[in-house]
Amino acid sequence: MPNYRPPDGRTAEPGKAVLARGTLLHRVHGSHRGADAFNPRPAHCLYGGGRFDATSCDPYGYLYVGLTAAAAVCETLLRALPFDPAGGPRLLPRRSVEGRRLSTVRLTADLTLVPLVSARELAGVRQDSWLVHTESHDYPYTRDWGHWIRRNTEPWAHGLLWSSKREPADRTAVLFGDRCPQGALRVEEEAAVDFDTADGREWLDALLQPYFVQLAP
């Protein structure tokens, strides 16, 4: 519930999920930013920003990833993309992918995340599925809860893990730059897909087709 504030003090009982060394993670990001670069800019406390971004109340570098390429693409590109009442495919505006690419990084160390997948795991941080399924109008509240979870898991939690809202069969995560070991992400350069190229757009169309989505002409 957005009107339920995090409890006072360290009252959470979070679980632990380990992403093992060698695990591949995927992210969609601006081509100007390195695949392993954490976003250093805090979101506004009230406006804009993502589900678990840093704010001035808790500044840290953050990096969102999917455990599959599909999760990374769906989480980034399919937000608020409605179905066509006439039955046609959903059209993804080309401006949504301009200057973007899909990158893959490999973990060089085990990372321990707070799992927010099951009802039991969410209850461990005194929440329910609202925390990971609510839309952007509630993100100021989810960011506040994310900061509270961080305080309750200092210093061991390297990030948070939950079911992708747009591809529930897969998992997505946010990693904390101030807690992940230096060099924990190794970029797999040969796996990059540049959406500004013809090959990249063809790859993207093929991935999106099962979701009844295609790039707009």
N, C-alpha and C positions, 0 to 999 in steps of 0.2 A: 504494500500500500504506500503511495507517495506521501501520505500525511502521517506516516509512522516513522518517527525519527529513530536512528540507531540508539541502542541502549547506552547508558553511561558505563564507562569502564571497560575492562577486558572480560566480556561475558560470552564471547563466541567459543565454539568448540569445533573449529574447522577440520575438515578432512585433509588428506594429502594425496596427490596424484603425481607420479614421477614420469616425466618425459625423458626417456633414456637417451644417452649419448648415441648419435647416429640417426636419430629421428629427423625426418624431413618436414619442414614447415613451409607454408606458402603464404605470400602476401601480394596484394595489388597495391601499387604505390606510384607516385609521380616519378617519371624517369630521371628527374633532377636529383632524387634522393637515393642514396645507397641502399641496397637491399637489406643490409644489416644495420641501418641507421635508425636509432630511436628518435621519435619526435620529441624535440626539446621544449616545445611551446605549450605552456599550460592553456587549457580551455578557459573561457569565462565561467565563473561560478554559476551563472544563471542562463546564459544564452549560447546557442550553438554547441559544438563539441560532440564527442562520442560518449558511449555508455560508461566507460571506465577511464576516461582521460584524466590526466593531472589537472589541477587547478592551483591558484595561488594559495589555497588552504593546505595543499599537499603537492608540492612541485616535484616531478620526477619525469625522466624520459619514459616513453611508452611506445610499444610496437604491437599492433594487432596482426595475428596470423591465423590461418586455417590449417587444420591437420590434413586437409586435402585441397587440391587446387580448386575444386568445385565450391568448397566452403568459402575460400578466400574470394572467389569471383562473386558468388551469390551475396555474401555479406556486404560487399563493397558496391556492386552494380545493380542489384535487384531491389533495393529499398524503394518502397512506395511505387512500384511499377505495376499498375493495375492490369487485369485481364480485359481484353476487348469484348464488350457485350455482343458484338456481331460474330464472334468466334474466330477472329483473325489472331495471328501471333502478336504477342507483346513486342513493342518496338522499343529498343534501347537507343536513345539519342547518341549519335556519334560523338558529340561533345563530351559525353560521359567517359569516353575512353581515350580521348586525345591527350597525348603527353603521359600516358600511363603504360605500365607493364606488369606482368606477373613474374615474380621472382621466387626462387626456392633457396632456402638456407638449410644447412645440416647442423644439428647440435653437436658440439665438440665436448659437452659435459652434460651430466644429468641435471635436469631442472625439476624442482619441486613446486607444483602449483596447487592452489586451492580449488578443488573440484566443486562446481555448482551445477551439476547435471541432475542428480536424483533429488527427490523431495527430502530425503534424509540429509543429503549433503547441504542443501539450501537451508534446512532447519538448523544445521550446525552453525550457520552465520545469522540465525534468527530471521530468515527470509523465506519466501516461496518463489514460484516461477515468475512472478511479477518482475523480479530483479533482472532477469535475463531475457524476458520476452516483451517487456513494455516498449512502446515506441518512443521516438525522440523527444516528445513533449515532456517526458518524465526523466530525461537524462540528467538534469541538475540533481535530482534525488538519487539516481543510481550512482552518480559520481560521488556523492556524499557517503553512500553506503560502501562504495569501493574504498574510499579513504579509511573508513572505520574498519573494514576487513584488513587492510594493510596494517593498521595500528595493532590489530589483534594477532597478526602473523609475523611481526618483526622479530628477527631479521630473516627468517628462513624461507618465506614465500617469494618465489621468483615471478609469480604472476597468478592469473585466474584462468580457469578452464570451464567452458559451458557448451551446451548444445547450440549449434548455429540456429538462429531464428529463421533464416531463409532456406536452410538445408538441414532440417532437424536430424537427419541420419548421420551427420558429421559433427565434428567438434571445432570450436574456435577458441582462441585464447588471446589474452593481453599479457605481454611480458614487461616487467619493470626494469628500466635501465639502471636504476641505482642499486639493484640487488643481483642482477645476472652477472656471472663471472665475466671478466674481461675476455673477449675473444670466444665467447660461448657459441656464436653464430658464424658458420663458415658459408660464404656465398657459393652456390653451385652455378657458376657463370653460364655453362652450356645449357642450363634448363630455362633460362629467361625467355619470356615471350613478350615481344614488343608490339603493343596494340596499334602503333602508328605504321606498321608495315602490312603489306598484303597478306603475308604468311601468318602474321599475328592475328589479323582480323578473321582469317579463315579458321584458325585454331579456336578463336573465341566463339565464332558462330557455331562450330561443331559442339563445343561444350554447352552452349546455351540452348541448343535445339531441344533436348529433352525437357527443358523448363518452359517450352513454348515461347521462347524469346529469340529475336534476331536483331542484329544491328539495323538501324533505320538506313534507308538508301542515302 
